[in-house]
Amino acid sequence: MGNKLDILHEYQLAEEKCSELSNVCEKLHGTKRGNHLIEVYEEKLRNTESQRDNLSVILAAMDAAED
């Protein structure tokens, strides 16, 4: 595990990626593209959200340990 600033940076990157993937998913739902493509991007979004949530837990634990 890295230091708090590294983890915070990873969290921010994951947050940005979630936003981008969410936008892509919204755009794909409005098109006639294949369901497979939509499923792939939704899976990427779920994985990134999970990573972001895990980093959030780590940051909260680090904050609690500092108090």
DSSP file (Angstrom, degrees, kcal/mol; ACC not computed):
  #  RESIDUE AA STRUCTURE BP1 BP2  ACC     N-H-->O    O-->H-N    N-H-->O    O-->H-N    TCO  KAPPA ALPHA  PHI   PSI    X-CA   Y-CA   Z-CA
    1    1 A M              0   0    0      0, 0.0     3,-0.1     0, 0.0     2,-0.0   0.000 360.0 360.0 360.0 138.6    0.0    0.0    0.0
    2    2 A G        -     0   0    0      1,-0.2     2,-0.0     2,-0.1     0, 0.0  -0.107 360.0 -73.7 -85.5-173.2    1.3    3.4   -0.9
    3    3 A N     >  -     0   0    0      1,-0.1     4,-2.2     4,-0.0     3,-0.2  -0.276  51.7 -96.0 -78.9 173.0    1.1    6.6    1.1
    4    4 A K  H  > S+     0   0    0      1,-0.2     4,-2.7     2,-0.2     5,-0.2   0.863 122.8  52.9 -60.8 -39.8   -2.1    8.6    1.5
    5    5 A L  H  > S+     0   0    0      2,-0.2     4,-2.2     1,-0.2    -1,-0.2   0.886 109.2  49.7 -65.4 -38.2   -1.3   11.0   -1.3
    6    6 A D  H  > S+     0   0    0     -3,-0.2     4,-2.4     2,-0.2    -2,-0.2   0.922 113.3  46.2 -64.2 -43.6   -0.8    8.1   -3.7
    7    7 A I  H  X S+     0   0    0     -4,-2.2     4,-2.5     2,-0.2    -2,-0.2   0.897 111.4  51.7 -67.1 -40.3   -4.0    6.4   -2.7
    8    8 A L  H  X S+     0   0    0     -4,-2.7     4,-2.4    -5,-0.2    -1,-0.2   0.903 109.9  49.9 -62.1 -40.9   -5.9    9.7   -2.9
    9    9 A H  H  X S+     0   0    0     -4,-2.2     4,-2.3     2,-0.2    -2,-0.2   0.922 110.5  49.4 -63.3 -44.3   -4.5   10.2   -6.4
   10   10 A E  H  X S+     0   0    0     -4,-2.4     4,-2.4     1,-0.2    -2,-0.2   0.898 110.4  51.8 -60.6 -40.7   -5.6    6.7   -7.4
   11   11 A Y  H  X S+     0   0    0     -4,-2.5     4,-2.5     2,-0.2    -2,-0.2   0.927 109.3  49.2 -61.4 -45.7   -9.0    7.4   -6.0
   12   12 A Q  H  X S+     0   0    0     -4,-2.4     4,-2.2     1,-0.2    -2,-0.2   0.890 111.3  49.4 -63.3 -39.4   -9.3   10.6   -8.0
   13   13 A L  H  X S+     0   0    0     -4,-2.3     4,-2.5     2,-0.2    -1,-0.2   0.908 111.1  49.5 -64.9 -41.6   -8.3    8.8  -11.2
   14   14 A A  H  X S+     0   0    0     -4,-2.4     4,-2.5     2,-0.2    -2,-0.2   0.891 109.3  52.5 -64.1 -39.3  -10.8    6.1  -10.5
   15   15 A E  H  X S+     0   0    0     -4,-2.5     4,-1.9     2,-0.2    -2,-0.2   0.915 110.8  47.2 -62.1 -43.8  -13.5    8.7   -9.9
   16   16 A E  H  X S+     0   0    0     -4,-2.2     4,-2.4     1,-0.2    -2,-0.2   0.909 111.9  50.2 -63.7 -42.6  -12.7   10.4  -13.3
   17   17 A K  H  X S+     0   0    0     -4,-2.5     4,-2.9     1,-0.2     5,-0.2   0.889 107.9  53.6 -65.3 -38.6  -12.7    7.0  -15.1
   18   18 A C  H  X S+     0   0    0     -4,-2.5     4,-2.5     1,-0.2    -1,-0.2   0.920 109.5  48.8 -59.6 -43.8  -16.1    6.2  -13.5
   19   19 A S  H  X S+     0   0    0     -4,-1.9     4,-2.1     2,-0.2    -2,-0.2   0.923 112.8  47.0 -62.7 -45.1  -17.5    9.4  -14.9
   20   20 A E  H  X S+     0   0    0     -4,-2.4     4,-2.2     2,-0.2    -2,-0.2   0.929 114.0  46.9 -63.3 -46.0  -16.1    8.8  -18.3
   21   21 A L  H  X S+     0   0    0     -4,-2.9     4,-2.6     1,-0.2    -2,-0.2   0.879 110.0  53.6 -65.3 -37.5  -17.4    5.2  -18.4
   22   22 A S  H  X S+     0   0    0     -4,-2.5     4,-2.4    -5,-0.2    -1,-0.2   0.914 108.8  49.4 -62.2 -42.9  -20.8    6.3  -17.2
   23   23 A N  H  X S+     0   0    0     -4,-2.1     4,-2.2     2,-0.2    -2,-0.2   0.908 110.9  49.8 -62.2 -42.5  -21.0    8.8  -20.0
   24   24 A V  H  X S+     0   0    0     -4,-2.2     4,-2.6     2,-0.2    -2,-0.2   0.925 110.4  50.3 -62.5 -44.5  -20.0    6.2  -22.5
   25   25 A C  H  X S+     0   0    0     -4,-2.6     4,-2.0     1,-0.2    -2,-0.2   0.911 109.9  50.4 -61.0 -42.7  -22.7    3.8  -21.2
   26   26 A E  H  X S+     0   0    0     -4,-2.4     4,-0.8     1,-0.2    -1,-0.2   0.910 112.1  47.3 -61.7 -42.2  -25.3    6.5  -21.4
   27   27 A K  H >< S+     0   0    0     -4,-2.2     3,-0.6     1,-0.2    -2,-0.2   0.889 110.5  52.0 -67.1 -38.9  -24.4    7.3  -25.0
   28   28 A L  H >< S+     0   0    0     -4,-2.6     3,-1.7     1,-0.2     5,-0.4   0.851 102.4  59.3 -67.5 -33.4  -24.4    3.6  -26.0
   29   29 A H  H 3< S+     0   0    0     -4,-2.0    -1,-0.2     1,-0.3    -2,-0.2   0.768 102.5  54.7 -66.0 -23.2  -27.9    3.1  -24.5
   30   30 A G  T << S+     0   0    0     -4,-0.8    -1,-0.3    -3,-0.6     2,-0.2   0.353 104.4  67.5 -90.9   6.4  -29.2    5.7  -26.9
   31   31 A T  S <  S-     0   0    0     -3,-1.7    -3,-0.0    -4,-0.1     0, 0.0  -0.622  86.4-114.2-118.9 177.8  -27.8    3.9  -30.0
   32   32 A K        +     0   0    0     -2,-0.2     3,-0.1     2,-0.0    -3,-0.1   0.081  67.4 135.3 -99.1  23.0  -28.4    0.7  -31.9
   33   33 A R        -     0   0    0     -5,-0.4    -2,-0.1     1,-0.1     5,-0.0  -0.233  66.4 -79.0 -66.9 162.5  -25.1   -0.7  -31.0
   34   34 A G     >  -     0   0    0      1,-0.1     4,-1.4     4,-0.0     3,-0.5  -0.259  30.1-125.0 -65.3 147.9  -24.9   -4.3  -29.9
   35   35 A N  H  > S+     0   0    0      1,-0.2     4,-2.7     2,-0.2     5,-0.2   0.807 108.5  65.9 -60.8 -29.7  -25.8   -5.2  -26.3
   36   36 A H  H  > S+     0   0    0      1,-0.2     4,-2.3     2,-0.2    -1,-0.2   0.917  99.9  49.4 -60.7 -43.2  -22.4   -6.9  -26.0
   37   37 A L  H  > S+     0   0    0     -3,-0.5     4,-2.0     1,-0.2    -1,-0.2   0.909 111.7  48.8 -63.4 -41.8  -20.6   -3.6  -26.3
   38   38 A I  H  X S+     0   0    0     -4,-1.4     4,-2.4     1,-0.2    -1,-0.2   0.918 110.6  51.3 -62.7 -43.4  -22.9   -2.0  -23.7
   39   39 A E  H  X S+     0   0    0     -4,-2.7     4,-2.2     1,-0.2    -2,-0.2   0.887 107.7  52.9 -61.8 -39.5  -22.3   -5.0  -21.3
   40   40 A V  H  X S+     0   0    0     -4,-2.3     4,-2.2     1,-0.2    -1,-0.2   0.936 112.2  43.7 -62.5 -47.3  -18.5   -4.6  -21.7
   41   41 A Y  H  X S+     0   0    0     -4,-2.0     4,-2.3     1,-0.2    -1,-0.2   0.868 112.5  52.3 -68.8 -35.6  -18.6   -0.9  -20.7
   42   42 A E  H  X S+     0   0    0     -4,-2.4     4,-2.5     2,-0.2    -1,-0.2   0.878 109.3  50.4 -66.7 -35.9  -21.0   -1.5  -17.9
   43   43 A E  H  X S+     0   0    0     -4,-2.2     4,-2.5     2,-0.2    -2,-0.2   0.911 109.9  49.8 -66.1 -42.5  -18.7   -4.3  -16.5
   44   44 A K  H  X S+     0   0    0     -4,-2.2     4,-2.4     1,-0.2    -2,-0.2   0.907 111.0  50.7 -60.5 -41.0  -15.7   -1.9  -16.8
   45   45 A L  H  X S+     0   0    0     -4,-2.3     4,-2.7     2,-0.2    -2,-0.2   0.930 109.9  48.9 -63.2 -45.9  -17.8    0.7  -14.9
   46   46 A R  H  X S+     0   0    0     -4,-2.5     4,-2.2     1,-0.2    -2,-0.2   0.916 112.5  48.5 -60.7 -43.0  -18.7   -1.8  -12.1
   47   47 A N  H  X S+     0   0    0     -4,-2.5     4,-2.2     2,-0.2    -1,-0.2   0.909 113.2  46.8 -63.8 -42.2  -15.1   -2.8  -11.7
   48   48 A T  H  X S+     0   0    0     -4,-2.4     4,-2.7     2,-0.2    -2,-0.2   0.889 111.1  51.6 -68.3 -39.2  -13.9    0.8  -11.6
   49   49 A E  H  X S+     0   0    0     -4,-2.7     4,-2.6     2,-0.2    -1,-0.2   0.895 110.0  50.2 -63.0 -39.3  -16.6    1.7   -9.1
   50   50 A S  H  X S+     0   0    0     -4,-2.2     4,-2.4    -5,-0.2    -2,-0.2   0.918 111.0  48.2 -64.0 -43.6  -15.5   -1.2   -6.9
   51   51 A Q  H  X S+     0   0    0     -4,-2.2     4,-2.3     2,-0.2    -2,-0.2   0.929 112.6  49.1 -61.3 -45.3  -11.9   -0.1   -7.1
   52   52 A R  H  X S+     0   0    0     -4,-2.7     4,-2.1     1,-0.2    -2,-0.2   0.911 110.9  49.9 -60.7 -43.8  -12.9    3.5   -6.2
   53   53 A D  H  X S+     0   0    0     -4,-2.6     4,-1.9     2,-0.2    -1,-0.2   0.891 109.7  50.9 -64.3 -39.5  -15.0    2.2   -3.3
   54   54 A N  H  X S+     0   0    0     -4,-2.4     4,-2.1     1,-0.2    -1,-0.2   0.906 110.4  49.2 -63.6 -41.6  -12.1    0.1   -2.0
   55   55 A L  H  X S+     0   0    0     -4,-2.3     4,-2.6     1,-0.2    -2,-0.2   0.868 107.8  55.1 -65.3 -35.7   -9.8    3.1   -2.2
   56   56 A S  H  X S+     0   0    0     -4,-2.1     4,-2.4     2,-0.2    -1,-0.2   0.900 107.3  49.6 -63.0 -41.0  -12.4    5.2   -0.3
   57   57 A V  H  X S+     0   0    0     -4,-1.9     4,-2.3     2,-0.2    -2,-0.2   0.912 110.8  49.8 -64.0 -42.7  -12.5    2.6    2.5
   58   58 A I  H  X S+     0   0    0     -4,-2.1     4,-2.3     1,-0.2    -2,-0.2   0.923 111.3  48.8 -62.4 -44.3   -8.7    2.7    2.7
   59   59 A L  H  X S+     0   0    0     -4,-2.6     4,-2.4     1,-0.2    -2,-0.2   0.901 110.7  50.5 -63.0 -40.6   -8.6    6.5    2.8
   60   60 A A  H  X S+     0   0    0     -4,-2.4     4,-2.4     1,-0.2    -1,-0.2   0.901 110.8  49.3 -63.9 -40.2  -11.3    6.5    5.6
   61   61 A A  H  X S+     0   0    0     -4,-2.3     4,-2.2     2,-0.2    -2,-0.2   0.888 110.6  50.1 -66.1 -38.6   -9.2    4.0    7.6
   62   62 A M  H  X S+     0   0    0     -4,-2.3     4,-1.5     2,-0.2    -2,-0.2   0.905 110.6  50.0 -66.0 -40.5   -6.1    6.1    7.2
   63   63 A D  H  X S+     0   0    0     -4,-2.4     4,-1.1     1,-0.2    -2,-0.2   0.916 111.3  48.9 -62.2 -42.9   -8.0    9.2    8.3
   64   64 A A  H  < S+     0   0    0     -4,-2.4     3,-0.3     1,-0.2    -2,-0.2   0.878 109.2  52.7 -65.1 -37.3   -9.3    7.3   11.4
   65   65 A A  H  < S+     0   0    0     -4,-2.2    -1,-0.2     1,-0.2    -2,-0.2   0.800 105.2  55.8 -69.0 -28.0   -5.8    6.1   12.2
   66   66 A E  H  <        0   0    0     -4,-1.5    -1,-0.2     1,-0.2    -2,-0.2   0.780 360.0 360.0 -74.3 -26.0   -4.5    9.7   12.1
   67   67 A D     <        0   0    0     -4,-1.1    -1,-0.2    -3,-0.3    -2,-0.2   0.482 360.0 360.0 -75.1 360.0   -7.0   10.9   14.7
